[in-house]
Amino acid sequence: MNSESRSGVPEGGATVAAGRRPRKALAVVSGAIVFLILIALGTWQVQRLHWKEGLIATIASRMAEPPVDLLAALKADPDVAAQEYRPVTVEGTFDHRFERHFLATFKGQAGFNVYTPLKLDDGDWVFVNRGFVPYDRKDPSTREQGEVQGRVTVTGLLRPVLAEKPSSLVPDNEPGKNIFYWKDIRAMAASSGLPADAKVLGLFVDAGDAPNPGGLPVGGTTIVDLPNNHLQYAVTWYGLAAALAGVLIAWLLRQRKPG
């Protein structure tokens, strides 16, 4: 029996060629889908880049504004998160007996940010981050000069509270030791010794850099750190898409060459 078809092509070769066509089409379709996914991821990162740049610009502009009265700002807009980093002033009296300590670093030195409740004229309380103290100055008795008495006016930045621990990698707070690894205002208030019926505002105020007597706590330690790596991510996704397109085109060109 003749092993060739009437066209002169071996019957087995025709079968192999026919079998290659579905696989070739599948490879092209799969490659196109992955290419589109990579392009979509790159475009999403570009959108995130524009959003992050806008957010950074908004925060910078907001921080440059003159301070406003805290209670007036809250009355005008109760959404604290929408006013993060807004400069505010607030008046009241500190009760240093109830200060809480948040583990922090400042200029490479380990220590704590001191959060002290400030009693307002209407009887409400607001926790003020008065600033940084070194680890060995956690005990207020080692910095008595800085425990200012009487009515004060605090100028600082409005900060929202956290609803939950930001990450499972963050240790659990130790209220009994007065050491906090994340700013849980409920635990801070409950463990501070404030009266059980005390109304604590759901926000923090980070005090500015006005010096305290004795030099401690060191105010003005707020870190505004908004990572902006979206351009790098976009370039990576677009680069992978371009590489995939190059590989796929090269493979298709090889497939066209006679075997």
C-alpha positions in Angstrom: 0.0 0.0 0.0 1.3 3.5 -0.9 2.3 5.4 2.4 1.8 8.8 0.7 -1.5 10.6 -0.1 -2.2 11.6 -3.7 -0.9 15.1 -2.9 2.5 13.7 -2.1 2.4 14.3 1.6 2.9 11.3 3.9 -0.2 10.4 5.6 1.5 10.3 9.0 2.9 13.8 8.4 -0.5 15.1 7.7 -1.8 13.6 11.0 1.1 15.2 13.0 0.5 18.6 11.4 -3.2 18.4 12.1 -2.4 17.5 15.7 -0.1 20.5 16.1 -2.7 23.0 15.0 -4.9 22.7 18.2 -1.8 22.8 20.4 -0.5 25.9 18.6 -3.9 27.6 18.9 -4.1 26.7 22.6 -0.6 28.2 23.2 -1.5 31.4 21.4 -4.8 31.8 23.3 -3.1 31.0 26.6 -0.3 33.4 25.9 -2.7 36.2 24.9 -4.7 35.7 28.1 -1.6 35.9 30.3 -0.4 39.0 28.3 -3.7 40.8 28.9 -3.6 39.9 32.6 -0.1 41.4 32.9 -1.1 44.5 31.0 -4.2 44.9 33.3 -1.9 44.5 36.4 0.5 47.2 35.1 -2.4 49.5 34.3 -3.8 49.0 37.8 -0.5 49.9 39.3 -0.4 53.1 37.2 -3.8 54.0 38.5 -2.6 53.3 42.1 0.4 55.5 41.4 -1.8 58.5 40.5 -3.9 57.8 43.5 -0.9 57.6 45.9 0.7 60.8 44.4 -2.6 62.6 44.9 -2.8 61.4 48.5 0.7 62.4 49.3 0.1 65.9 47.8 -3.1 66.2 49.8 -1.4 65.3 53.1 1.5 67.7 52.4 -1.0 70.5 51.6 -3.1 69.7 54.7 -0.1 69.7 57.0 0.9 73.1 55.7 -2.5 74.6 56.7 -2.7 76.7 59.9 -4.0 74.9 63.0 -7.8 74.8 63.6 -9.6 74.1 66.9 -10.0 70.4 67.3 -13.6 70.4 68.5 -14.6 72.9 65.7 -13.0 70.6 63.1 -14.9 67.6 64.4 -18.1 69.5 64.4 -17.6 70.5 60.8 -16.5 67.0 59.7 -16.8 64.1 62.2 -14.9 61.8 59.8 -11.5 61.8 61.5 -9.9 59.6 58.9 -10.7 62.2 56.2 -8.9 64.8 58.3 -5.7 62.8 59.1 -2.6 65.0 59.6 -4.7 68.1 59.9 -3.0 70.6 62.3 -5.3 71.2 65.3 -5.2 72.9 68.7 -6.9 71.6 71.8 -7.0 73.0 75.3 -7.3 71.1 78.6 -5.4 69.6 81.5 -3.1 66.6 81.4 -3.5 63.8 83.9 -0.1 62.2 83.9 -1.1 59.4 86.2 -2.8 57.8 83.3 -0.2 58.0 80.5 0.3 55.1 78.2 3.4 54.0 76.5 3.7 53.0 72.8 6.9 51.2 71.8 8.8 53.3 69.3 12.2 54.4 68.0 13.5 57.9 67.4 16.7 58.7 65.6 17.8 55.1 66.0 17.1 55.0 69.7 14.6 52.6 71.3 12.0 53.9 73.6 8.4 54.9 73.9 5.9 57.5 72.6 4.0 58.9 75.7 0.3 59.0 75.2 -1.3 61.2 78.0 -5.0 61.8 78.4 -6.0 65.5 78.2 -9.2 66.4 80.0 -11.2 69.0 78.0 -13.5 71.7 79.4 -16.6 69.6 78.7 -15.3 66.6 80.7 -14.3 64.5 77.6 -10.8 63.2 77.2 -8.4 63.0 74.3 -5.2 61.0 74.2 -2.2 63.2 73.2 1.0 61.7 71.9 3.3 64.0 73.7 6.4 62.6 72.0 9.4 60.3 72.5 11.3 59.2 75.7 14.2 56.8 75.8 13.7 53.3 77.0 15.2 54.0 80.4 13.1 57.1 80.9 9.7 55.3 80.6 9.1 55.9 84.4 7.6 59.4 84.8 9.6 59.9 87.9 12.7 60.1 85.8 11.4 63.1 83.9 9.2 65.0 86.3 10.0 68.4 84.8 8.2 67.3 81.6 5.0 66.5 83.5 3.5 69.9 82.8 0.7 70.9 85.2 -2.3 73.2 84.8 -4.2 74.2 81.7 -2.3 73.8 78.4 -2.9 74.4 74.8 -1.6 71.6 72.6 -0.9 72.1 68.9 -0.4 68.9 66.9 -1.7 66.7 64.1 -5.1 64.9 64.1 -4.7 61.1 63.8 -7.4 58.4 63.5 -7.5 55.3 65.7 -7.1 51.8 64.5 -10.1 49.4 64.5 -7.9 46.3 64.8 -4.3 45.1 65.0 -2.8 46.1 61.6 -1.0 42.8 61.1 -0.6 39.4 62.6 3.1 40.1 62.7 2.5 42.9 65.3 2.8 41.6 68.9 -0.2 41.7 71.1 -0.3 44.7 73.4 0.6 44.3 77.1 -1.7 46.6 79.0 -0.6 45.2 82.3 3.0 46.3 81.6 1.8 49.5 80.0 3.5 48.6 76.7 1.6 48.9 73.5 2.8 47.7 70.1 -0.2 49.1 68.2 -2.4 52.0 69.2 -5.6 50.4 70.6 -7.4 53.3 72.1 -9.9 51.1 73.9 -7.2 49.1 75.6 -5.3 52.3 76.4 -8.3 53.9 78.0 -9.4 50.8 79.9 -5.9 50.1 81.3 -5.0 53.7 82.1 -7.1 54.1 85.3 -9.4 56.7 83.8 -12.9 56.6 85.4 -15.1 53.9 83.9 -17.6 56.4 82.6 -15.0 58.6 81.0 -15.8 59.6 77.5 -12.6 59.3 75.4 -12.7 60.7 71.9 -12.0 58.2 69.1 -8.8 59.9 67.9 -5.3 60.9 68.8 -3.4 64.2 68.6 0.3 64.0 67.9 1.9 67.0 69.7 4.1 69.3 67.7 7.8 70.0 68.3 7.3 72.7 71.0 9.9 71.8 73.6 8.8 70.4 77.0 10.4 71.4 80.2 13.5 69.2 80.8 13.5 68.2 77.1 11.3 65.2 77.5 9.1 64.0 75.9 10.5 65.1 72.5 7.6 66.2 70.5 7.1 66.4 66.7 8.0 62.8 66.1 5.2 62.0 63.7 6.4 60.0 60.8 4.5 60.5 57.5 5.7 57.4 55.6 3.5 56.4 52.6 5.4 53.9 50.5 5.0 54.6 46.8 6.5 51.7 44.8 3.7 51.6 42.2 5.8 52.9 39.3 8.3 50.1 40.0 5.5 47.5 40.1 4.0 48.9 36.9 7.3 48.7 35.1 7.7 45.1 36.3 4.2 44.0 35.0 4.6 45.8 31.7 8.1 44.3 31.3 6.8 40.8 31.9 4.1 41.4 29.3 6.7 42.6 26.8 8.9 39.6 27.5 6.0 37.2 27.1 5.0 38.9 23.8 8.6 38.5 22.5 8.8 34.9 23.5 5.4 34.1 21.9 6.3 35.9 18.6 9.6 34.2 18.4 8.0 30.8 19.0 5.4 31.5 16.3 8.1 32.4 13.8 9.9 29.2 14.5 6.7 27.3 13.9 6.4 28.7 10.4 9.8 27.4 9.3 9.7 24.1 7.4 10.6 21.2 9.6 
